[in-house]
Amino acid sequence: MKNKRVVVGMSGGVDSSVAAYLLKQQGFDVVGLFMKNWEDDDTDTYCSSRQDFLDAVSVADVMDIPIEAVNFSVEYKDRVFSHFLAEYQAGRTPNPDVLCNAEIKFKAFLDHATQLGADYIATGHYAQVRKVEGVFQLLKGEDGTKDQSYFLYRLNQAQLANTFFPIGHLYKRDVRNIARQLKLPNASKKDSTGICFIGERPFREFLNRYLPREPGEIQTPEGKVVGEHMGLMYYTIGQRQGLGIGGTQGGSEEPWYVSAKDTGRNVLVVVQGHNHADLFRASLKATDLTWISGKQPHCNWVYSAKTRYRQADAPCAISSLNQEWCQIDFAQNQWAVTPGQSVVIYESKVCLGGGIIAG
């Protein structure tokens, strides 16, 4: 292992820091790489990249490993952010973290690491890789509350063959304990949440900088007008807060939820009650499919799926499948299935791949 170089994506957080430490303990030649993916409006008010870089450098200093910063903001804007805006403009709700992993962290980063003489790359994701009969499999992280395989389902065989997930077998509490024992400066640092380029800023304010507002009517499925929306891009299926049409939980009137977005008429459709039938789906159609093994799964086999991160696995079967799209049928109706989000298919702990929810 002493002759094998691993370039670790160090974000300044505790997970990637402990990942780097574990690899060094195993005898690898470890090099840290801090990725800067966003420059627009990069201020301390909403963006923590400056502090994150300082934390990564501090950790590298403690571990006595070299670290380099690389700017992927151009690649990010071209490959991730442009898609993010196009999806919102089309009335869908994308997940940029999925595309960021496939296009930046395991493509642009992998290419750059190779130039640095890397034999492998590593990240602090809670996921695992194993090789079975010559095929690399992506497995869920051991800590079910932190498993991040959902965000990695677009990875391919070449990417997995050169990737380590050193903390995938650990629980978060164990990672924190290791960091504290090492007295890392970020041992108690809060986990980052949300979309990296939005940070803590108001979401509507951010989108309004890039896309024009197109207000329209809020209607019930029967066509009754109950309010006005600020623009379909600001809303997602299952959303309750921010509708401005009354109805609060615990009150005399059931709360309103977004059940559909009619982009042709610029109408936001809402229903009352969390358990309204219009909020549930027995099946979905997915496009832009990707399968980790390179082979399609079987039709009508029992699998499980997630239609959003942190969702419990839902038993399902793939009833129709070709190169372009598939239909997934669920054993129990699923709540707030959202076009633009990813549906990820599992066979036990093995992530098979997935696609983008089209309808």
VOPAZA-669852 format. One line per 5 residues: their letters; for each residue z, y, x of C-alpha. Coordinates in pm, whole numbers. Layout:
<sites>
a	Z Y X | ... .
</sites>
This chain:
<sites>
mknkr	0 0 0 | 57 235 294 | -319 264 335 | -383 336 -32 | -387 698 -145 .
vvvgm	-284 792 -498 | -344 1144 -629 | -89 1219 -900 | -150 1478 -1169 | 171 1682 -1143 .
sggvd	222 1915 -1438 | 562 2048 -1338 | 728 1826 -1597 | 980 1549 -1538 | 747 1262 -1633 .
ssvaa	476 1326 -1373 | 743 1408 -1115 | 914 1071 -1156 | 571 902 -1158 | 502 1051 -815 .
yllkq	842 940 -686 | 799 580 -804 | 461 553 -634 | 599 687 -308 | 882 433 -328 .
qgfdv	618 160 -358 | 465 273 -28 | 158 459 -148 | 25 768 26 | 99 1013 -256 .
vglfm	-70 1351 -300 | 14 1584 -588 | -250 1776 -783 | -167 2056 -1026 | -441 2124 -1281 .
knwed	-492 2470 -1425 | -704 2436 -1739 | -674 2773 -1910 | -716 3134 -1795 | -782 3346 -2104 .
ddtdt	-472 3548 -2192 | -274 3355 -1931 | 51 3549 -1947 | 412 3441 -1932 | 452 3543 -2296 .
ycssr	274 3234 -2427 | 154 3033 -2128 | 388 2854 -1888 | 130 2755 -1625 | 272 2985 -1357 .
qdfld	623 2844 -1393 | 486 2490 -1426 | 307 2526 -1094 | 624 2655 -924 | 816 2357 -1066 .
avsva	552 2113 -940 | 563 2267 -592 | 943 2252 -590 | 937 1882 -681 | 673 1806 -418 .
dvmdi	889 1981 -160 | 1191 1769 -251 | 982 1451 -225 | 805 1567 91 | 457 1512 -47 .
pieav	158 1749 -22 | 38 1923 -337 | -279 2112 -422 | -375 2329 -719 | -720 2300 -873 .
nfsve	-875 2515 -1145 | -1058 2325 -1418 | -1069 2615 -1665 | -1452 2630 -1665 | -1480 2257 -1730 .
ykdrv	-1211 2279 -1996 | -1384 2561 -2181 | -1720 2382 -2169 | -1606 2029 -2250 | -1294 2076 -2466 .
fshfl	-1243 2425 -2603 | -1600 2475 -2725 | -1572 2149 -2920 | -1231 2259 -3053 | -1379 2581 -3196 .
aeyqa	-1688 2409 -3339 | -1472 2155 -3523 | -1247 2419 -3676 | -1549 2624 -3779 | -1687 2314 -3954 .
grtpn	-1366 2275 -4153 | -1224 1983 -3955 | -897 1953 -3761 | -964 1830 -3405 | -721 1690 -3152 .
pdvlc	-802 1860 -2818 | -553 1647 -2624 | -771 1339 -2681 | -1080 1512 -2543 | -882 1673 -2259 .
naeik	-771 1331 -2138 | -1123 1185 -2149 | -1307 1487 -2003 | -1055 1660 -1775 | -759 1445 -1673 .
fkafl	-958 1125 -1628 | -1300 1266 -1541 | -1292 1604 -1366 | -954 1516 -1213 | -1073 1169 -1110 .
dhatq	-1385 1315 -947 | -1179 1572 -755 | -924 1311 -648 | -1204 1094 -513 | -1313 1388 -295 .
lgady	-958 1396 -160 | -993 1035 -52 | -799 884 -341 | -809 513 -407 | -632 570 -739 .
iatgh	-509 846 -966 | -184 850 -1164 | -30 1051 -1445 | 303 1068 -1626 | 170 925 -1953 .
yaqvr	378 673 -2145 | 117 396 -2146 | 39 84 -1945 | -264 -95 -1797 | -311 -464 -1736 .
kvegv	-607 -676 -1629 | -690 -988 -1832 | -985 -1209 -1733 | -1152 -923 -1551 | -1105 -671 -1834 .
fqllk	-867 -375 -1812 | -653 -326 -2121 | -468 -13 -2229 | -123 -96 -2364 | 133 105 -2553 .
gedgt	416 254 -2352 | 740 54 -2363 | 921 350 -2521 | 779 346 -2873 | 905 697 -2943 .
kdqsy	706 835 -2647 | 400 607 -2645 | 88 815 -2563 | -184 551 -2585 | -311 730 -2898 .
flyrl	-430 1017 -2677 | -593 783 -2423 | -810 567 -2649 | -1136 719 -2518 | -1081 593 -2163 .
nqaql	-1327 337 -2029 | -1312 44 -1787 | -1402 250 -1481 | -1129 503 -1554 | -859 243 -1623 .
antff	-955 47 -1310 | -852 345 -1096 | -548 465 -1290 | -174 403 -1267 | 82 493 -1534 .
pighl	400 448 -1325 | 650 532 -1602 | 479 338 -1881 | 737 58 -1861 | 1032 299 -1878 .
ykrdv	1217 474 -2157 | 1243 851 -2152 | 1618 839 -2093 | 1557 629 -1781 | 1304 881 -1652 .
rniar	1554 1162 -1703 | 1825 962 -1524 | 1601 900 -1223 | 1519 1270 -1204 | 1888 1362 -1219 .
qlklp	1978 1108 -950 | 1711 1261 -727 | 1840 1608 -817 | 1490 1723 -905 | 1482 2090 -1005 .
naskk	1307 2003 -1334 | 1531 1710 -1429 | 1644 1880 -1750 | 1323 2069 -1821 | 1220 2065 -2187 .
dstgi	912 1858 -2272 | 598 2060 -2343 | 468 2045 -2699 | 164 2170 -2883 | -181 2257 -2758 .
cfige	-172 2382 -2400 | -396 2686 -2448 | -217 2808 -2760 | 140 2769 -2642 | 398 2921 -2874 .
rpfre	171 3194 -3010 | 96 3206 -3387 | -191 2965 -3453 | -373 3187 -3702 | -358 3481 -3463 .
flnry	-511 3269 -3188 | -799 3130 -3396 | -878 3475 -3536 | -963 3591 -3184 | -1250 3343 -3162 .
lprep	-1365 3270 -3518 | -1437 3508 -3809 | -1207 3494 -4111 | -1367 3388 -4438 | -1115 3419 -4724 .
geiqt	-1178 3226 -5043 | -1020 3075 -5350 | -743 2817 -5364 | -813 2583 -5653 | -671 2272 -5815 .
pegkv	-894 1963 -5842 | -969 2074 -6198 | -1104 2409 -6073 | -811 2630 -6172 | -771 2922 -5930 .
vgehm	-410 2943 -5807 | -444 3173 -5507 | -653 3293 -5216 | -675 3138 -4870 | -726 3330 -4545 .
glmyy	-998 3100 -4412 | -1038 2721 -4429 | -994 2690 -4051 | -627 2785 -4084 | -538 2485 -4301 .
tigqr	-522 2107 -4265 | -492 1814 -4504 | -132 1758 -4612 | -22 2112 -4521 | 255 2252 -4740 .
qglgi	384 2564 -4570 | 190 2888 -4549 | -9 2849 -4871 | 157 3146 -5039 | 136 3001 -5391 .
ggtqg	497 2908 -5462 | 644 2568 -5524 | 931 2482 -5293 | 1100 2151 -5223 | 1421 2122 -5419 .
gseep	1310 2390 -5664 | 1208 2364 -6027 | 841 2333 -5934 | 692 2067 -5706 | 546 2206 -5380 .
wyvsa	172 2243 -5327 | -17 2047 -5061 | -369 2082 -4925 | -571 1782 -5045 | -926 1884 -4946 .
kdtgr	-1142 2159 -4796 | -1471 2229 -4973 | -1667 2402 -4697 | -1980 2440 -4911 | -1796 2658 -5165 .
nvlvv	-1532 2784 -4920 | -1260 2651 -5148 | -921 2514 -5049 | -815 2238 -5289 | -443 2187 -5350 .
vqghn	-228 1949 -5552 | 139 1945 -5645 | 381 1685 -5515 | 400 1492 -5189 | 303 1171 -5367 .
hadlf	1 1304 -5558 | -275 1043 -5568 | -530 1281 -5411 | -327 1285 -5089 | -368 911 -5033 .
raslk	-663 713 -4900 | -726 338 -4908 | -1001 356 -4646 | -1180 592 -4409 | -1506 626 -4221 .
atdlt	-1498 696 -3847 | -1776 809 -3613 | -1808 881 -3239 | -1667 536 -3168 | -1540 424 -2829 .
wisgk	-1407 80 -2738 | -1205 43 -2419 | -1330 -306 -2332 | -1691 -206 -2394 | -1711 -462 -2676 .
qphcn	-1672 -396 -3048 | -1372 -547 -3229 | -1420 -808 -3499 | -1488 -723 -3861 | -1228 -827 -4118 .
wvysa	-966 -919 -3859 | -616 -786 -3915 | -545 -495 -3682 | -324 -190 -3707 | -420 176 -3684 .
ktryr	-282 525 -3646 | -456 819 -3812 | -228 1067 -3637 | 15 1069 -3345 | 371 950 -3415 .
qadap	255 769 -3726 | 385 415 -3780 | 123 146 -3724 | -61 71 -4049 | -208 -279 -4105 .
caiss	-582 -257 -4155 | -918 -432 -4124 | -1256 -305 -4010 | -1484 -390 -4303 | -1808 -238 -4169 .
lnqew	-1906 -171 -3810 | -2211 -68 -3609 | -2284 148 -3306 | -2261 474 -3502 | -1971 435 -3745 .
cqidf	-1716 200 -3896 | -1516 171 -4216 | -1146 92 -4193 | -958 -43 -4495 | -579 -20 -4508 .
aqnqw	-334 -265 -4660 | -144 32 -4802 | -285 372 -4892 | -245 628 -4613 | -116 982 -4664 .
avtpg	-313 1292 -4559 | -599 1127 -4369 | -759 1424 -4194 | -1127 1464 -4093 | -1156 1560 -3726 .
qsvvi	-846 1370 -3621 | -866 1040 -3436 | -809 696 -3582 | -692 457 -3310 | -704 79 -3349 .
yeskv	-449 -164 -3203 | -413 -539 -3171 | -40 -577 -3123 | 39 -360 -2815 | -322 -343 -2696 .
clggg	-516 -24 -2775 | -873 -129 -2859 | -1023 218 -2903 | -1115 420 -3208 | -1315 713 -3336 .
iiag	-1314 1046 -3516 | -1229 1048 -3885 | -1537 1164 -4078 | -1419 1110 -4433 .
</sites>
